[in-house]
Amino acid sequence: MIGFGWEIEGAALATVVIQIISFLILLPCLFGLDGVLYAGSIAEILAFILAMSTMYRHWQELIHMEQDVPT
């Protein structure tokens, strides 16, 4: 979507930097070698939830904008 690049970049940055790196540190301590394998999957699931919540918020804004347009 044009005009929402900062949100897309923020979601990508959150996925790569915050989630994967923190999970790669935390999960191996809890689950051993399997924690390394889980880190990427959990980060992708959280990125999906973040993207869906952002999309839902924008969808609601578009619905309200459509209702405010005089016909």
PyMOL commands that set and color helices and strands:
alter all, ss='L'
color gray80, all
select helices_A, chain A and resi 5-31+33-68
alter helices_A, ss='H'
color red, helices_A
deselect
rebuild
show_as cartoon
